[in-house]
Amino acid sequence: MASQQEKKQLDERAKKGETVVPGGTGGKSFEAQQHLAEGRARGGNTRKEQLGSEGYQQMGRKGGHRNRDKSSGEDVDEGEEMDEPKSRTRTQS
């Protein structure tokens, strides 16, 4: 655990906009960054529990990467093709 002096130094660095806790990006204090990192980790674990390991891995692959093909200059999707249900919205007439 960090001493009071270390916490104070980390808090000052965080107030300057530096990320002092992994996963605490955006926190304006050392304590806020700790809470953000904890919440993000807990949220990821919750999604993994809800979707199962396989579903969680598919969710990560779904986004894929968008790269530019060097020979043609066109965008190329490198994500895995997945069947997804179409959203069903009703239009009122």
Summary of the structure (lengths in Angstrom):
residues: 93
radius of gyration: 20.9
end to end distance: 62.7
largest distance: 66.2
contacts: 184
relative contact order: 0.08
helix: 48%
strand: 6%
